[in-house]
Amino acid sequence: MSAVALLPRHGVGGGRVALRFASKSVETGVGESRLPLLSAPRVGMGQELRSGCQRAHGPGRGRRRPCPPNPASPAGCSLTLPTPHGGVSLPPGCSHAAQLHSAPAAADDPPGAVPRALPARRRLPCHCPSHQGSYCCPRRCSLRPSTPPSGPVLLCNPPFLTCSSLPALATLKPQAGLIVPQAVPSSQPSVAGAGEPMDLGELVGMTPEIIQKLQDKATVLTTERKKRGKTVPEELVKPEELSKYRQVASHVGLHSASIPGILALDLCPADTNKILTGGADKNVVVFDKSSEQILATLKGHTKKVTSVVFHPSQELVFSASPDATIRIWSVPNASCVQVVRAHESAVTGLSLHATGDYLLSSSDDQYWAFSDIQTGRVLTKVTDETSGCSLTCAQFHPDGLIFGTGTMDSQIKIWDLKERTNVANFPGHSGPITSIAFSENGYYLATAADDSSVKLWDLRKLKNFKTLQLDNNFEVKSLIFDQSGTYLALGGTDVQIYICKQWTEILHFTEHSGLTTGVAFGHHAKFIASTGMDRSLKFYSL
């Protein structure tokens, strides 16, 4: 089937964007790569196709038919596009009703080639704020902006076609047939699981200033990563040394013995001797590995604590719970400074943006939310209406412009944060997704589910290149790469450490008497930490 890939005119840094047919590569201004192509619609979607142009938007496989001549059209093709408000005839190259900013046809395209339109069910009239009261289409078609309808609104430069926000992952493109997720209407109040009203009317939205901050941070991080190149820190523990690690300490007094179980673990990026745990006893604990002392016990959640995150530069920690709240804590004061009420149901995942200013959260309520840690306000909240499924985990990509979520129905979804759209889906698991982790270089994604397997995905090629098939009934609850991206640790039925690229196991710990719920690397992998349902925090090293 012949098809074309349609890309916005705006590439990264204003780079050149070109359009080619399926047999050609696509140049995006961020490096040449193969992109998933949108399939052409079948006849019956409203297209009247002229012979000579059906290669661009014909259905293929013997179902093409020529369209009648149209002398008024310079390119000899009239493309009639039905919309929710009736059919609109557009001149060749028009990008308005189709909601596309396509590049001109290439020199080697057939005469009269016209980029095809998306199916009518995915299009609505344009309501781009910058074009109100004027023509949106650079080719001056007859369709003018009108009063925005309720429901999805697609902009002139639609989120589902942009690649400018993915400098590290220029190949990511949205899946065909995707419905743009909707932010929660600000007029709909909801009730949080903790029994207190959640004022969704305070949704601030992604302001241009916030988006610019995200982009600036990603640019800095990408530059730093390029400077580091592929070199591994000299201080990093070598595989032959790591393979000799054994348990050197075990602490069982951090959480209550009456309600056993440590459910979450994180290490402070600035000082990995500071350990953060969340327990079934509803408490958050900050522990110092060096002094073997509890620095703070943080109380306030009304249900168990299932996610914890350390701030990299401030003395703040974050926690999430099935009580539908996210709490921001001051460690020196051992007090809660903010309660973020972003969800109506259990919060299942928590990830801090690289700026240190924003939190990503996922929930059983099927939404992910992006919140400001200084104000505690929810900036945006989005769901995928085509899925209708609870989210089980969430994690930012190292550059912070995209992130991943796992779902109850075995899907891994990659999202563009600036545009708030689902740009790729990774199927293949069976059972709920239990954990996801990005490598530090941003190239790899590790995922685990209730299917006793860990899958490795190459984000440059959008493919599963390795599956670690574990023993039958092996559970995986935690996945993490070390800071250099050299090692991958998984915790569940027990603790296993793999060396990346070879993807071979070099360590295996079975010291926990219950399920392992968290695993983490110390600085330069000088030690490994793990937590479990036996309420113990364990350390492994030479």
N, C-alpha and C positions, 0 to 999 in steps of 0.2 A: 504494500500500500504506500503510495506516495504521500508525503506529509511535509509540512514545513514547521520549523521552530520560530516562534515569534518572540522577539525580545524588545524591551524598551530602548529608546534612543539613548537613555542615560546610563552609561557604564560607570565603573569605578573611576573616580577622578575625571569624569567627562570623557572617558576613553571611547574609541570608535566601536560601533556596534554594526554588525553586518548580518544579513539574512541569507541563508542558503537552503537548498532543498535537502531532503534526508540523506542523499548520497554525498553531501558535502559536510565539512566541519563548520562549527559556528565560532566566530571570533567575537569575544565579549569585551575586550579591553582589559581583561584580567588574566590573560593566558588562553591559549587555544585548547579546547577540550570537546569531547563528545557530550551532548546534552540529551536528556530524555525528550523525545519529540511528541507533541500533541497529535493524536490521530485525527484524520480528516473526517468530517461528518458525512453521513449517508445522504443521498438524495431524499427529499422529503422534509428536510429541516428548513426549507424555504429558499434554497439557492436556485437561481436560474443561471446555468453555466454555459458559456460560449465555448465552442470547440477551440482548442489551442490554449485554453486557460484551465481545463479540468485537471491538469497535472498539479496545479496549486491547491485546488479545493474540491476535487472530485472524489467520490467514494471508492473508486478502484474495483478490482476483481470483476470486471465486466459490467459493473453497474453505473459507469459514467454515462452521462448523456450531455450533448452540447446544449448550450443556452442559446436563445434566439439572438440575432444580431441587434446591437443597440448603437445606432449611428451617433447618438448623443454622447456616448462614452468614448473618450480619446483612446482608451486601451481596449475597446471593443468588448467589454464585459459589464453586465449589470448584475450586481449581487444584491438580491433582495433579502433583507435580514429582518425576520419577525422579532419583535420585542414585546414585553408585557403590555405595551400600549399600541400595538399594531405594527404592521410592516413598514419599513423605511427603506427606500432605495438610495443607495450610496454610490458616489462616484468611485472609480478605481483608486485605491490607496487610502480611502477614507478609513479613519481609525476610531470614529466616534462611537457609534452604537455598538460596534464589536468590542469596544473598550480595549483597543490595542494600539500601541504606538509601534508599528512595524517599520523596518527599514525598507528602502526601495528594493525592487527586484534586482537580482544580480544580472550581470551582462550575459551569462550563459543560461539564464532561465528562458523558457519558451515564450514566444510572443504573447502579450496580453496577460502574463501571469499576475495573479492577484492573491495576496496572502489570504487564507481562508479565515472565516469568522468562527468564534466559539459558538457552541450550541446555545440556542435562545434562552434555555432555562438558566444559563449562567450569566446572562447579561441584563443589565438595567440601564436606563438612561443615565447619562453622566451628570453628576452633581458636584464636580470638583469646585471647592470654594474659590479658587483663583480664576474660575471661568464663568462665574455667575453673570448672566446678562449678556454673554457674548458667545461666539462660536467656540466650541471646544476643539473641533477638528481642524487641523492645519490645512486640509484640502477644502475647507468651507462647504461641508455638506449641509443639508437643510434641517438637521436635527438640532434644536436649541435646548439648553437646560430648562427643566421644568421643576415644579415643586417636588422635593424628594419624597418617594413613597416610603411606607414603613418596610422594615426588613433590610436585607443586604443592600449596600450601595457600593458600587465599584467606581474607582476614580479613573481619570484619564490615563494616568500611568499606574496601572493596577498592581497591587501588592503581589498578586500571584504570578507576575511575570518579571519581577525585579531581581537583579543579581547584584546590585550595587552594595547591598549590606552584607555580602558574604565574601570579604576579601580573602579569607583563608580557605574558603570552600566554594569556589566560583562555579563548580559543576552542579550544585544543588538546585533543583528546579521542582516546582510543585507537581503534584500528581494530577492527572487529567480527571475531570469531574468533581474537583474539590469545591465545596461551598465555603465561601469566606466566613470564618467564625465571627460570632457577634459578641461585642462587649455587653455586659449586663446593663439593661436600661437603668438610668439613674433614678427613674421614678418608681422603681420596684423595691420597696424595703423587704428585707429578709430577717430571719431570726437565727442568730448564731447558736451552735450546739451548747454553748455555755449558758444559754437562757437569756442573754442580753441582746438587745436589738443591734443589728448590723446595718449601719446607714450607708447603703450603696449610693445614695445621692451625693456622697462626697467623692466619688470617682473623679480624679483630676484629669486623667488622660495623658497621653504621651506628647508633651509639649515639644516644640522645636528645640528648646534649650536642653531638654533631657536627651533627645535623640542625638543632638550634636555631642553631648558629653559621652554617650555610649560609643559614638563613632570615633571620637578623639582617643578614647582609651583603647579601643581595638587597634587603632593605627599605631599607637605606642607599643602595645604588646606584640604586634606583628613585627615591628622593626626590631625589638629586642630579641625575638625568637630567631630572626634572620641572622643577627649578630652572633648568637650562640651557635647557629648552624647545627650540625649533627654531632658535635663534640659532646662527650659525656664528662661530667665533672670528675676531676682527678680524685676528689675525696669520696666519691661513691664507692660503697662496698662492692667488691668484686664477687661474681657468682660463686667462685670456689670458696670464698669466705662465708658468704651468705648461707651456703649449703650446710655449714657447720653450726648454725644457730640452734640454740636450745632454750627451753624456758628458764628464765633467771629470776622471775618474781611473779607473785600472784597476790592480789588484794581483793578481799571479799567484804570489807567493811564500808564500802562507799554508799551502798543502798540498803534499804530495809530488808531484813531477813524474813519478815512476816509476809511480804509480797515480793518474792524473789524475781530477779531478772533484770539485767541491763539490756536495754533495747536499742541504744544508739551510741555512737562513738565518733569523736572528732579530735584532732590535734591542732594546736595553735600553729599556724604557718610561720609565725615569727619566732616561736620558741616551742619546738615539738615536745619539750619536757612538760608542757602544760596540757593536761588531758581533760576532755569534756565528755561527760556521759549523761544519758537520759535513762530513767528507770521506770519499771512497772509500778514503783511506789509514788509516781507523779512528780518526782524530784529531779532537778538538774544539779550535777555535781562537777565542780572544777577541782582537779587533783594535780599536785605537783610531783612528777616522777622523781626528781632529784632528792627532794626532802621527804618524799613519801607521806606528804601531809595533804589533807583536804583544805583547799583555799576558800571554798564557798559552797554552801548548799542552798540552792535556789528553789523556793516553794511558791506555788501559785496556780499551777495547772490543776484542774479538777479530774483529769483522767491521766493515764499513763503517758509518758513522754517517748515519742517514737522517732524524732529527728532532732539533732543538735548541730550547730555550726559555730565555730570560733570566728570572730572578726580578726583579720590579719594584722591590723595596726592599732586598733582601739581596744580598750578593756571592756569589750562588749561580747556577749554570747547570745545566740538565738536558739529557740526551741519551739517545737510544734507537737501537737497532740490531737487525739480523737475528740477532744473537747472543742474542736473547731477554731482554736485560737493559735496565734503565733506570738510568743513573748520575747521581748528584747530586754536583756538583763545587764545591769552594771555589776561587774565582778567585784571591784573594791567595796562597793556599798552593799553587795549581796541583795540587791533590790531590783524589782521590775520597773523599767523606765517607759516601756510602751507595750500596749497590747494591740496587735494587728488583727482585725476581724475581717478577713478577706473571704471567708468561706462559710457555707451553711452546714457543712458536714465535716467529717474527720479530715485533718490535714495529713497528707501521706508523704509529702516530699518537701525539702527545703534546700535552697542553694543561694549563696551570696554572690552578687555580681562582682566582677573584677574591680569596679570602681570603689567597692565597699560601701556604696550608698543605697543599694536596692536589693530587695529580697525576691526571689522566685519561689512560689509555693504551688503545690498540686493538691488535689483533694478528691474525696469520694463524691463530691458534688459535680464532678465532671469538668470543673474549671481549673485553669491555672491562673495565677494572679501575680502581678508585679507591683511591689509596694515600696514606699519610701521609708527608710529606717529612721530618719530624723523626725518625721512628722507622724509616722505610723499610719499614714493614709494610703489607700489602695489607688494606684495610678491607672491600672487597666486590669480587666478580668475577662478571659476569653475561653470559649469552649468550641469543640468541633461538632457541629450539629449533625454531621453525617455519621458520627460514631455513637453518640449516646451512651458512653461508657465511662466508668470511674477511672480516674488517674491514680496510679500506684506509686510513682516516683517522678522526680524532676532533677535535672542537672544542667548547669550552664556549660557550654563549650568554653575553653580557656580564653578566647577572645571576647566573649560576652555578647556577641551579636546574634548568635543562635543558641538554642538549647534543646535538650531532648526530654521527652516524657514517656513513661511506660503506662500501659493500660491494662485493665482487667481482662480484655479480650486478646491478649498476646501481641499487641502492636507496639512498636517503637515509633514515635512521631518526632520529627525534627521541625522546629519552629523558627521563623524569622522574628526576632523580638521587635525590631523597629516597625515592621509592617503588620505584626501580629497575625501571621499566616503560617499554616502548615506547609512546609516546602518539600518534605520527603517522608515516606513511611517505609519502615523496615519490617516486613513480615517474616515468618519462619519459625518463631517459637510456638509452643503450645502451653496453655496455662497463663495465669497472670504474670506480668513482668515484675520481678522482685527488686532488681537493681540495675543501674546503668552507670557507666563511668567513661569520661573522655580522657585520652592520653594528653600529656602536657603539650606535645607538639601539635595537637589538634587534628591529627591525621586519622586516629583510630577511635572507635567506640566499642566498648565491651558491654554486653547485655546478658542478663540472666533471667530465667523464668522458672516456674514450677514444672520444668521438664527435664531436670537433671542435666542441663547443658549450659555452657557459656559460649556465646557467639561473638566473634570479632568482625567488625565492619570497617572497610576502608572508605572514609568519607570523601576521598578524591574520586573514587570510582563508583561509589554508591553500591557496594556489593559486599556480601558476606564471604570473606576469604578464608575463614577458619572457624571450626566448631570444636570446642573442647567437650567431648562427651564423657560425663562423669558416671560414677557407679549408679545403678538403679536406686531410685528413691533418695539420691543425694540432693539435699536442699542447699540453695545458695541464697543468702540474705544480704551479702555485702560484697561489693566489687570496688577496687581502687588501684590506680597506677601510682607508682612512686613519683616523686617530683621530677625525675629525669626521664620518665617514660621507659625505663629499662626493665622494670619488674611489674607484674600484675599479681595482686593478692585477691583471694576470694575467701569469704568466711561463710559457714553454714553448718553442715553436718560436722565438718572440721575446718582447719585452716590449711590452705594450699597456696604456694608461691610459684609463679611461672616466670621464666625469663622470656621477654618479648622477642619477636622476630623468629626465634626458634619455636616458641610457645611450648616449651617442655617444662615439666614440673621439676623444681630443684629443692623444694621444702614441703614437708607435710607434718602438721602438728595435730595431735588428738588429745591434748591435755584438758580441754573443756569437757565437763561431765554432761553438759546440756548443749543445746544448739548455739553455735557461734552467731552473734548478731552484728558484730562490727569488727573491722580489721583496718589497720592504718600503719604507714611507714613513718619512722622517725627521720630526722634530717639526714640526707645522703644514705638512707636505709641503715643507719647505725643501730637501729633496733626496730622491732615490729611489735605492735600492740594489738590486743584483741579483747573483746568482751563477749559475754554469753549469758544464757538463761540461768546458768548456775551462779549468777550475780557476781562473777569474778572478773577482774581486770588483770590480764596477764601480759608480761613482757618477755620478748625473746631476743637474745643476742649471743655473742661469743662468751 
